[in-house]
Amino acid sequence: MTIEDVIKEIEKYNPDEVEKVRHAYEIAALAHQHQKRESGEPYIIHPLNVCYNLTTFKADGASLCAGLLHDVVEDTDYTLKDIEKLFGKDVAFLVDGVTKISNLHYNSKDEATNANIRRLINSLNDDVRIIIIKLCDRLHNMRTLEYKAPEKQIRSAEETLNIFVPLAYFIGAFKLKCELEDICLSYLDNEAYNTLTEKEEDILKDYDKCRTIASKEVEELLKANNIQFTYRIKILNVYHLYRKLNKGYKLNDIHDLVNFKLILADDEDPYRVLGLIHKLYTPMNNKFKDYIACPKTNMYRSLHTTVFGPDNHLLQFQIKTKTMDDINTIGLAAYWKYFKAEGKTKMQHELKLNYQFFNTLRDLNDVIDNDSDYIDRVKQEIFSNNIYVYTLRGDIIELPNGSTVIDFAYKIHTDIGNHLYKAYINGKEVKLTHKLNNKDRIMLIQREKSTPHKSWLDHAVTSSARRKIKDALKK
């Protein structure tokens, strides 16, 4: 990797930033000139790769510079004031956001680690670009993890899987998330990783005839109907397959094992194409998902349908527009591509408006002082296996597994929780302490005289609900 490789990518989408980025490289190269990585390579190779990773997100100039300079303040004699003087407040702010707090401020390495993770997570309040830079940093570190000692490899893989993979998921950076997952698995269970990698090659060979026929038939069908499209055919990533098999699935039971991603021009209608695909191949009626009308909580949008495809194989079609595909692949970072200089503002606005996990993080930060407790609660309430339930209007609400009607009510609104009287799930009345299941449809009834009962604290799972109940009991 050289600076010219990076510059070549930047010239494709943001040539006005080339000179500024080149200057940042010169400063970073000078600052790190006597440092080596554990691989023996010059240290500058790392920030160069981080910057290159950022170009795949079409990152803005400030983020690219921060990617090159992200270790300068932490590891060299340069200060944030130096960075601000050379590159401005925006770059200095981003560099500060990804710079670790020194271990000297804490009694142990674990304390420092928890404080830094908390600081990173809460940077979402100010600027999601910090998370994206850190994810690109972590991606290169994981790609070169082979040079670390075995115990560090395991620790890094576990931390990545527990913290960075969920962060990537929640901001919609699906492609990066999948690569991180697979790398983590290769260190945490190398035997399974190697076995499944070979198995995936066998699956693709088995699907070879199916893919060939489907590609030809779909191309002919859509071209005959004057529909503009591109497509990709993908297999589940290794980690996802690993999780499915560990849950007891057989290969033949995995309906989305191989998926045919149909990417339409933005002015095309995914629902029209869905109808055409269903005329071509018989659908499995219970395997249809409309994530366009009801997006996932990370704003993933697509139509999913599993069909009985050619050569007696199941095939999942994912039908989406180009813009949807960009957001599904790189998440909030897609706003850089579509809004250029306004991208940062747009992605921050979208994060606060539509991403449920953001408000949950903010609530947790407000009520938990201890960093270790905060990280534990984030893992339990946000980064764990969540459930997804529905309001009567069809809105999807994300909650931690084990949540009750009480948690749901307070998630909707404090007043609804404080005056909760009755609840119906899928048309049947249940206790307010009833534990929710995935896909439950919930109706709540309020009464002005109703108030929280002290016993609710024994059943509320979320920190937000517990805090609101305690506040109401004090009145």
C-alpha positions in Angstrom: 0.0 0.0 0.0 1.4 3.4 -1.0 0.0 7.0 -0.8 -0.4 6.8 -4.6 -2.8 3.9 -4.2 -4.9 6.0 -1.8 -4.7 9.1 -3.9 -5.9 7.2 -7.0 -9.1 6.2 -5.1 -9.7 9.7 -3.7 -9.4 11.2 -7.2 -12.3 9.1 -8.3 -14.8 10.8 -6.0 -13.3 13.8 -4.2 -10.3 15.2 -6.1 -10.5 18.5 -4.3 -9.2 16.8 -1.1 -6.1 15.2 -2.7 -3.5 17.9 -1.7 -4.8 18.1 1.9 -4.6 14.3 2.2 -1.2 14.2 0.7 0.0 16.8 3.3 -1.5 14.6 6.1 0.4 11.7 4.8 3.7 13.6 4.8 3.1 14.7 8.4 2.2 11.1 9.5 5.1 9.6 7.7 7.5 12.1 9.4 5.9 11.5 12.8 6.1 7.7 12.5 9.4 7.5 10.6 11.3 5.6 13.3 8.5 3.3 14.3 7.8 -0.3 13.1 4.8 -2.6 13.3 5.1 -6.0 14.8 5.2 -7.4 11.3 8.5 -5.5 10.8 6.9 -3.1 8.3 7.2 0.7 8.6 4.4 2.0 10.9 3.1 4.3 8.2 1.7 1.3 6.4 -1.1 1.1 9.1 -2.5 4.6 8.8 -2.2 4.3 5.0 -4.4 1.2 5.1 -6.9 2.9 7.4 -7.1 5.8 5.0 -7.6 3.4 2.1 -10.4 1.6 4.0 -12.1 5.0 4.4 -12.0 5.6 0.7 -14.2 2.5 0.3 -16.8 4.5 2.2 -16.3 7.6 0.1 -15.1 9.4 3.2 -14.8 13.2 3.3 -11.5 15.0 3.4 -11.4 15.5 7.2 -12.0 11.8 7.9 -9.3 10.8 5.4 -6.8 13.1 7.0 -7.8 11.8 10.5 -7.4 8.3 9.3 -3.8 9.0 8.3 -3.1 11.0 11.6 -5.1 8.9 14.0 -2.1 7.5 15.9 0.1 10.6 15.7 -1.1 12.2 19.0 -1.1 8.9 20.8 2.3 7.6 19.7 4.4 10.6 18.7 5.4 14.1 19.9 2.7 15.8 17.9 -0.2 17.4 19.9 -3.8 18.1 19.1 -2.9 21.8 18.9 -0.3 20.9 16.2 -3.0 19.0 14.2 -5.5 21.8 14.6 -2.9 24.4 13.4 -2.0 22.3 10.4 -5.4 20.9 9.4 -8.1 22.7 11.2 -10.5 22.0 14.1 -12.5 19.4 12.2 -9.6 17.1 11.7 -8.2 17.7 15.2 -11.7 16.8 16.6 -11.8 13.5 14.8 -8.2 12.6 15.7 -9.0 13.4 19.4 -12.1 11.1 19.1 -10.1 8.1 18.0 -7.1 8.7 20.3 -7.1 6.5 23.4 -7.0 7.9 26.9 -3.6 7.1 28.4 -3.5 4.1 30.8 -1.7 6.4 33.3 -5.1 7.9 34.2 -6.4 4.5 35.5 -5.5 1.9 38.1 -5.5 -1.0 35.7 -5.5 -1.8 32.0 -9.1 -3.1 32.2 -10.3 0.2 33.6 -8.5 2.1 30.8 -10.0 -0.3 28.2 -13.5 0.2 29.5 -13.2 4.0 29.6 -11.9 4.1 26.0 -14.7 1.8 24.7 -17.3 4.0 26.5 -15.7 7.1 25.1 -15.7 5.6 21.6 -19.4 4.5 21.8 -20.5 7.9 23.1 -18.7 9.7 20.3 -21.8 8.8 18.3 -23.5 11.7 20.1 -21.2 14.1 18.5 -19.9 12.6 15.2 -20.5 9.2 13.7 -17.4 9.6 11.6 -15.3 8.8 14.6 -16.9 5.3 14.8 -16.3 4.8 11.0 -12.7 5.8 11.3 -12.2 3.5 14.3 -13.9 0.6 12.4 -11.5 1.1 9.5 -8.7 1.1 12.0 -9.9 -2.1 13.6 -10.4 -3.8 10.3 -6.7 -3.3 9.3 -5.5 -4.4 12.7 -7.6 -7.6 12.5 -6.3 -8.2 9.0 -2.8 -8.2 10.4 -3.6 -9.9 13.7 -1.3 -12.9 12.7 1.7 -10.9 14.0 0.4 -10.6 17.5 1.0 -13.1 20.4 -1.8 -15.8 20.6 -3.3 -14.3 23.8 -3.5 -10.9 22.2 -5.1 -12.5 19.1 -7.9 -14.0 21.3 -8.4 -10.8 23.3 -8.6 -8.7 20.1 -11.0 -11.2 18.4 -13.3 -11.3 21.4 -13.4 -7.5 21.8 -14.0 -7.1 18.1 -16.9 -9.6 18.1 -18.4 -8.1 21.3 -18.0 -4.4 20.5 -17.0 -3.5 17.0 -19.1 -6.0 15.1 -22.3 -4.8 16.8 -21.3 -1.2 16.2 -20.8 -1.9 12.5 -24.2 -3.6 12.4 -26.0 -0.8 14.1 -24.7 1.9 11.7 -25.4 -0.4 8.8 -21.8 -1.2 7.7 -22.7 -4.7 6.7 -19.8 -5.5 4.4 -17.2 -4.5 7.0 -19.2 -6.3 9.8 -19.1 -9.6 7.9 -15.4 -9.4 7.3 -14.7 -8.7 10.9 -16.9 -11.6 12.0 -15.1 -14.1 9.7 -11.6 -12.9 10.9 -12.7 -13.2 14.5 -14.0 -16.7 14.0 -10.7 -17.7 12.3 -8.9 -16.9 15.6 -11.6 -18.0 18.1 -12.4 -21.4 16.4 -9.9 -21.9 13.7 -10.9 -25.5 13.1 -14.5 -24.6 12.5 -13.5 -21.7 10.3 -11.3 -23.9 8.0 -14.0 -26.6 7.9 -16.8 -24.1 7.0 -14.6 -22.3 4.4 -14.1 -25.6 2.6 -17.8 -26.3 3.0 -18.7 -23.0 1.4 -16.6 -23.9 -1.6 -18.5 -27.2 -1.9 -21.8 -25.3 -1.6 -20.9 -22.9 -4.4 -19.9 -25.8 -6.6 -23.2 -27.6 -5.8 -25.1 -24.3 -6.7 -23.0 -23.8 -9.9 -25.8 -25.0 -12.3 -28.5 -23.2 -10.3 -26.6 -19.9 -10.4 -25.9 -20.2 -14.1 -29.5 -21.0 -15.1 -30.9 -18.4 -12.7 -28.6 -15.6 -14.0 -29.6 -16.3 -17.6 -33.3 -16.6 -16.9 -33.5 -13.5 -14.7 -31.4 -11.4 -17.1 -33.7 -12.4 -20.0 -36.9 -11.7 -17.9 -35.8 -8.3 -16.7 -34.4 -7.1 -20.0 -37.7 -8.2 -21.7 -39.5 -5.9 -19.3 -37.1 -3.0 -19.8 -35.9 -3.1 -16.2 -32.4 -1.6 -15.5 -30.5 -3.8 -13.0 -27.3 -5.3 -11.9 -26.9 -8.4 -9.7 -24.6 -10.3 -7.4 -24.9 -13.9 -6.1 -23.5 -14.4 -2.6 -23.3 -17.1 0.0 -23.7 -16.5 3.7 -20.5 -15.4 5.3 -18.7 -18.1 7.3 -19.6 -16.7 10.7 -23.3 -16.4 9.9 -23.2 -20.0 8.6 -21.3 -21.0 11.8 -24.1 -19.5 14.0 -26.9 -21.2 12.0 -25.3 -24.6 12.2 -24.6 -24.1 16.0 -28.3 -23.4 16.5 -29.1 -26.9 15.0 -29.9 -26.0 11.4 -29.1 -28.5 8.7 -27.7 -27.1 5.5 -30.9 -28.0 3.7 -32.9 -26.0 6.2 -31.1 -22.7 5.6 -33.3 -21.0 3.1 -31.0 -18.0 2.6 -27.8 -20.0 2.2 -27.2 -18.6 -1.3 -28.8 -15.2 -2.2 -29.3 -13.5 -5.5 -29.1 -9.8 -4.9 -31.0 -7.8 -7.6 -30.0 -4.1 -7.6 -32.4 -2.0 -9.6 -31.9 1.6 -10.8 -33.4 4.0 -8.3 -36.4 4.8 -10.6 -37.4 1.1 -10.9 -40.1 -0.6 -8.7 -38.9 -3.5 -6.5 -42.5 -4.7 -6.0 -43.0 -5.0 -9.7 -39.8 -7.0 -10.0 -40.9 -9.2 -7.1 -44.0 -10.1 -9.1 -41.9 -11.0 -12.1 -39.6 -13.2 -10.0 -42.6 -15.0 -8.5 -44.0 -15.7 -12.0 -40.6 -17.2 -12.9 -40.1 -19.2 -9.7 -42.5 -20.6 -7.2 -42.0 -18.8 -3.8 -42.0 -20.3 -0.4 -44.9 -18.4 1.1 -43.5 -18.3 4.7 -40.1 -16.9 3.6 -41.1 -13.5 2.3 -39.9 -10.3 4.2 -40.8 -6.8 3.2 -37.9 -4.7 4.7 -38.8 -1.8 2.4 -42.2 -1.1 4.0 -40.8 -2.1 7.4 -37.0 -1.4 7.4 -34.8 -3.1 10.0 -33.7 -1.0 12.9 -30.4 -0.2 11.2 -32.4 1.1 8.2 -31.7 -2.0 6.0 -34.3 -2.0 3.2 -34.9 -4.8 0.7 -37.5 -7.3 -0.4 -36.5 -10.9 0.5 -38.2 -13.9 -1.0 -37.0 -17.5 -1.1 -38.0 -19.5 -4.2 -37.7 -23.0 -5.5 -35.0 -22.2 -8.0 -33.4 -24.1 -10.8 -31.7 -27.5 -10.4 -33.9 -28.2 -7.3 -32.2 -25.6 -5.2 -33.7 -23.0 -2.8 -32.6 -19.5 -3.8 -33.2 -16.3 -1.8 -33.8 -13.2 -3.9 -33.0 -9.8 -2.3 -34.6 -7.0 -4.4 -33.6 -3.4 -3.8 -32.7 -0.2 -5.5 -29.1 1.1 -5.9 -29.5 3.6 -3.1 -30.9 1.0 -0.8 -28.0 -1.4 -1.7 -25.5 1.3 -0.9 -27.1 2.0 2.5 -27.4 -1.7 3.2 -23.7 -2.3 2.4 -22.0 0.6 4.0 -24.7 2.1 6.2 -24.7 5.7 7.3 -21.5 6.2 5.4 -23.5 6.1 2.2 -24.6 9.7 2.9 -21.0 10.8 2.0 -21.6 9.5 -1.5 -25.0 11.1 -1.9 -24.6 14.4 -0.1 -20.8 15.1 -0.4 -20.0 18.0 2.0 -23.4 17.7 3.7 -22.8 14.0 4.3 -21.7 14.5 7.9 -24.7 16.5 8.9 -27.1 14.2 7.1 -25.8 11.0 8.7 -25.8 12.6 12.1 -29.4 13.7 11.7 -30.5 10.3 10.3 -28.7 8.6 13.2 -30.6 10.6 15.9 -34.0 10.4 14.0 -34.2 6.8 12.9 -31.7 4.5 14.7 -33.3 3.2 17.9 -30.0 2.0 19.4 -28.8 5.6 19.6 -31.3 6.8 22.1 -30.8 3.6 24.2 -27.1 4.3 24.3 -27.7 7.8 25.4 -30.1 6.7 28.2 -27.6 4.2 29.5 -24.8 6.8 29.5 -27.1 9.1 31.6 -27.9 6.6 34.3 -24.7 4.5 34.7 -21.5 6.0 36.1 -19.1 3.0 36.3 -17.5 2.3 32.9 -17.4 -1.5 33.5 -21.1 -1.6 34.4 -21.9 0.6 31.4 -20.1 -1.7 29.0 -21.9 -4.7 30.5 -25.3 -3.0 30.1 -24.6 -2.0 26.5 -23.7 -5.7 25.7 -26.9 -6.9 27.5 -29.4 -4.4 26.3 -28.1 -3.5 22.8 -25.4 -5.8 21.6 -27.0 -9.1 22.6 -29.6 -11.1 20.7 -32.5 -8.7 20.7 -36.1 -9.2 19.9 -38.3 -7.2 17.5 -41.9 -6.5 18.3 -44.6 -4.5 16.7 -46.9 -1.6 17.6 -50.5 -1.7 16.3 -49.3 0.6 13.5 -46.7 -1.9 12.5 -43.7 0.0 13.8 -40.8 -2.3 14.8 -39.5 -1.8 18.3 -36.1 -3.3 19.3 -35.7 -4.6 22.9 -33.3 -6.9 24.7 -34.2 -10.5 25.0 -36.3 -11.1 28.1 -38.1 -7.7 28.0 -41.6 -7.4 29.3 -44.7 -5.4 28.4 -43.4 -2.8 30.9 -40.2 -2.3 29.0 -42.1 -2.0 25.8 -44.4 0.7 27.3 -41.6 2.8 28.5 -39.7 2.4 25.2 -42.7 4.0 23.5 -43.1 6.9 25.9 -42.6 7.6 29.6 -46.3 8.7 30.1 -47.5 5.4 28.5 -45.4 3.4 31.0 -46.5 5.6 33.9 -50.2 5.1 33.1 -50.1 1.5 31.8 -53.3 -0.4 32.7 -53.7 -3.3 30.4 -51.9 -5.0 27.5 -52.9 -7.3 24.7 -50.5 -9.4 22.7 -51.6 -10.8 19.4 -55.2 -10.1 20.5 -55.0 -11.8 23.8 -54.9 -10.0 27.2 -51.7 -10.7 29.2 -50.1 -9.6 32.4 -48.1 -6.4 32.4 -45.1 -8.5 33.5 -45.5 -10.9 30.6 -42.2 -11.5 28.7 -42.3 -10.6 25.0 -41.4 -12.9 22.1 -40.0 -12.0 18.7 -42.7 -10.6 16.3 -45.3 -10.1 19.1 -47.9 -7.4 18.1 -48.8 -5.4 21.2 -51.7 -3.1 22.2 -51.5 -1.0 25.3 -54.3 0.5 27.3 -53.7 3.4 29.6 -55.7 4.8 32.5 -55.1 8.1 34.1 -55.3 6.8 37.6 -52.9 3.9 36.9 -49.4 4.4 38.3 -46.2 2.2 38.4 -46.1 -0.4 41.1 -42.9 -1.1 43.1 -42.9 -4.7 42.0 -42.4 -3.6 38.4 -38.7 -3.1 39.2 -38.5 -6.9 39.6 -39.7 -7.4 36.0 -38.3 -4.5 34.0 -35.2 -5.5 32.1 -34.1 -2.2 30.5 -32.2 0.4 32.5 -34.4 3.1 30.9 -37.6 1.6 32.2 -36.2 0.9 35.6 -35.0 4.5 35.9 -38.4 5.9 34.8 -40.3 3.6 37.3 -38.0 4.8 40.1 -38.6 8.4 39.2 -42.4 7.9 39.1 -42.3 6.1 42.5 -40.6 9.1 44.1 -43.5 11.4 43.2 
